[in-house]
Amino acid sequence: MRQCVYNADLIKDRDSEKLQFTTESKATALNCVKNYFKCEIGETFMFVDCGKYTTNLTTRKLVRNDPLHIDKVTVQIRDFYGSRLINEEFIKFLRERLGTCTIDLLKENNYERLQYMKFNYELDILYEDQNLLRHVSEEIKEIMEEIIEIKYNDIKKMFDPIVDRIIRLIHIQLLNNKENCSTIFLTGDFCVRKYLQNRIKEEFSHQVNNISVPALPEVAVVRGAVIYGLSTILYGTEFDGLKLVISSRLLKFTYEIQYNWKSSDDFTHDGKNCKFKTLVKRDTEITPDQTFSFNFKPGSKQISESFAIYYTQKYNIGYCDEPGVKRLGILNIDLSEHMATFCYPDDDF
């Protein structure tokens, strides 16, 4: 991204500090902790960000306040559930009431009006497209001339599958937490919905002390990004020292290294030589500058060696041809020293 901005002549220096990046989850955490809730040192809190297309759950711990210092204590959970699915359910409802052909014709002839229908649950079907009248039955015409009543159970039917899924994700994240969660922050477009807020509060109020919805939850990410940006340029103000510091992270994958194995008894069923030595396991908490090392005994005249690095979401693997095991790359080392070090890039966490 930095290279693209530089190529577009938006910055003069590719490494300019005037261009800063942060993630949505970090910006959300910064906004909520800074503005909407007084968290104590050592408290653990969860962010449930329900957007249009995805739902993201992250749990963090407040380490200190000055500067704001937060650790991630669980791996982020992401699922492709969001407010967009409510719109799809609403269109299904209209298909049931007006007929599939009617909606298909509206989609084909006047798609922008269909987009309007998705976000406005009060509309005049006849106004949307007069040509529809030539393609519908008399029975449907009568329905179109009346107000279509959407009852509570109709709305509940649209919302419940998505809300139930989000609640299941929160249960999973709470189970993954090694410490009690004191606060759940609800952010994102979908968290504007009172029904979702109430369902989550009913489900988790006995487990979590505070379930908080910041003002304008749909712009929590944007506000957090602004706070982050101000913290990088304003000194001697309330934003000074507000950079969100993440001192440790949890690995998403188990990393293992393939090494030469001399015993034929340990070959795979098809004769492949692919035994592993574990470098670090999934869910291990590490710091960005932390390194992992391994020892091996080279030949007496050996001057170099190459090792294949593999990763998987499994906790333990035995062979590189197991399902779900992928090769990350090749580690080439010089044997002037018989210790190799493998550092994980920041974006592989």
N, C-alpha and C positions, 0 to 999 in steps of 0.2 A: 504493500500500500504506500509506503514511504517513497519507493522508487517511482510509482505512478504519479504521485503528487509532484515529485521533482521533475519528472518528464513533462508534466503539464505546465511547468514554469510557475507554480504557485509558491514555491520556496526557492531561494537562491542556492542554499547549501543543503545537500542531501541529508546531512546529519543535524540540521537545524533544530534547536530546542523549541523553536516556535511551533513546531508540529508535534503534538502529543497524542498518544493513543491510550485508550483504556477499554476495558470490556464492559458489556452491559451489566453483568452481575456486580462488578466492582462499583460502577456508577450508582446502581440501585442501592447498594450497601452504604455508600458514602452519603447519599441523599437522606436515607431513612435514619441512620444513626446520628447524622449532624442536625437534622431539623425536627424530627417527629417523636423521638423517644430518648429518655435519659437512661442509657445503659451503664451498668456498673462494670468495672474491670473484672474480667474473668467470665462474664456472662456469655452464653451461647444463644444465638438467634438464627432463625431460618427465614429465607426470602423465597416467597412463592410468586414468581413472575408469570402471569397468565396473559399472553399476548394474543394476537390475531391468529397466528399459525402454530405457535409452540408454547409449552409450559416448561419453565426451568425452575428447579429447586436447588438452592445452595445453602449450606449451613456454615456460619462463621462465628468466631469468638473475638471479643474485644480484649486486646492485650494491654493497650494503654491509650490515653486520650491525647497526649501532647508530645509528638504528633499522633494523629489518629492511626492506630496500628491494629490491623485485623488479620487473623489467621483463618484460612479455610480448614474446616475440621472434617468434612466429608466430601467425597467426589460429587460433582454436580449431576443431577438427574435431569434428563430432557426427554420430553415426549411430544409428539406432533398432535397435540390437542389444544384448540384455542377457539376464540369467538367465531372464527370462520365456519366452524361446524354448526353453530347455531343458525347462521344464515342458510346453510344447506338444508337444515331441518325445516326451516321456515318455507323454503321453496318446495320441499316435499309436501308440506301441509297444503300449500296452494295447488299443487298438482292433484291432491286428493279432492279438493273442493271444486276446482275449475276444470280439471281434466289435464292429462299429460300433454295432449296436442295443443291446448291453449298456451301453456307455458313454453313449450318448444317453439311455437310461432312467435311469441313475444321475444324469446331469446334470439331467434334468427333474424327478426325484422327490426327489433329495437332493443339491442342488448343493453344500452346505457340506461334505459328505463328499468330493466331488470335489476341492474346494480342499485338503482334508487330504491327499488322494492326491498332489497336486502336490508337496508339500514333504516327504513321508515315503515313501521308496521301499521300505517294508515294511508291508504291510497285509493284512487279512483281507477278501477281497471279499464273502464270505457275510455277514460282520458288517456291512458297509457298508449293505446293503439286501436284506432277505430276499425282497422282491417280485421281485427280478431273476430268481429261479429259475423264475418262471412264464413268462419271456419268452426263455429261452435253450435251446439244444438240449442233448441228453444229452452230446454231445461237449464242449461248452463247460462243462457242469456238472462233468465229470471234471477239466477243466483248473482250474476254480475251486476244486476240493477239494485241489489240489496246490500246491506252492510253484512260482511262476513264476520260473525262473532267468534273470537278466539277465546276459549274458556281456559280457566286455570290449569286444568289437566292437560290441555293441548300444549300450553307453554311449558309445563312441567315435563312433558314427554320430550320436548325439544332440548331442554337443559340437562335432565338427569343423567343421560349417558356420559356427557362430558364432565359434569360435576362429580359424578361417582368415580370417574377415572382420576381426576385431580386429587380427590380425597384418598384414593388408594396410594397414589404417589407420595403424599404427605406421610401416610402411615409407614411406608417403606423408608423414607428419609429419617423419620423419628427412630425407627428400629436401627438404622445405620449409625445413629449418633452414639458416641461413647459417653457423652455427658447430657444432662437434662437440658432441654431447650426452654429458655425463659420467655421468648417472644417469637411470634410468627408475623412477618410483614407481608401483606398482600398487595402486589403491584401489578401493573399492566392493564391493557384495555379491558380484558374480561373481568378483572377484579372490581370494576365499577359496578357490576351487577349485584344488587342487594341479595338476591337469592343465593348466589355463590358465597357471598360473605356470611350470610346466616347459616348456611349448611356447614361451612367450615367451623364457625364458632360453636355450633351445636355439637359437632363431632369431636372437637379437640379442646374445648374450654376446661375440661377436667384434667387434661395432661399439660397444658401450656398456660402459664399465668396471664399472658397478654397476647391478644390477636389484634393487630393494629393495621388500619388502612390509612395510609397517608393522604393528605388532601391531593386531589387530582392524581390518583394512582397511575393513570395512563401516561403521565409525563414524568414519572419518577426517574426513569433512565436519563432523560434529557436534562432534568434539573441536577442530577448527580454529575453528569458530564460538565455542566457549567461550573459547578462547585470545584470539580477537579481542575478545570482550565484556569479558574481564578486563582487557585492555590499555587499554580506554577508561575504566575506573573505579578501577583499582589503581595507585597511584603509589609509587615507592620500593621496588618489588618486582621479581621476575624478569620480570614482565609489562610493566613500565614501558618505554615506547618500542617496544613490539612491534607496533604497527600496521603492517599490510602496505601499503606505499606502492607504487603503480604510477605511474611517472613518464611512461611512454609506452605507446602502443598502436598496433596495426596496423589500418588501415581495412579493413573487409570489402567496401566498395563503391567504385566509381569515381563521383565526383560531377562533373556537368557542368551548365553553365548555357546555356539557350537565349537567343539574342540575334537581333536583326534583321539579316537578310542581304540586301543590296541587289541582288546579281547574280542574275539569273534562271537563270544557268547552274548555280547551286548549289542550286536547288530540287529536291525529291524528285520521283520519277516522277509523283506525283499532284498536283504543284504546291504542296505544303505548304512553308511557310517555317520550317524547323526545324533550322538549323545549330547547332552546339554550340561552346562554349569550355570546355575542361577546367579545373576548379578543383583537383582532386587525384585521383590514381589509387589504385586498390585496392592494398593491401599497403604503402602508404606509412606509415612510422612517424611518429606525431605525438604531441604532448603534449596533455593535456586542455584547456589554455587557449590552444592555438595557433589562429591565425586564418589565413584564406586570402582573398586579395583579387584583384580584376580591374579593368581599366580599360576605359572605353568613352567615346565622344565623343557627348554629348547635343546636341540641337538648340539653337539660339540662344535660343529662348523656352521651352524645356522646363523644367518645374518638378518633375517626378516621373517615375519609370519603374518598371515591373514586369518581373521576370525569372522564368522558370519554372526550378526546380531539379530535375534528374533524377538518378537513380542506377541503377547496374547492376553486376552481378558481372563484366562484361567489363572488360578493361583499356582498350579504345578503342571509342568509338562515334562515328558520324557524324550520325545522325538520331534524333529522339525516337520515331519509329514503328518502330524496329528491335525485333525480339523480345527480351524480357528487360529492356527499358528501362522504368522506372516513374517517375512524377512524385512528388517528395517534397513540393513545395509551391511557393508563390509568394513571391518576395523583392521587397518593395516598398521603394523608397528615395526619399529626399528629395534633390534635386539642389542643395542649398545647398553641398554639397561633392561633387566629382566622383570620389569614391573610395568604393566600397561594400565592406563587409566581411561575410563569411558565417562564422558560428561553428557548429561541429558540436556538438550536444548529446551528453552522455556516453553515453546509451543507444543512439546510432546507430553506435557504433564497431564 
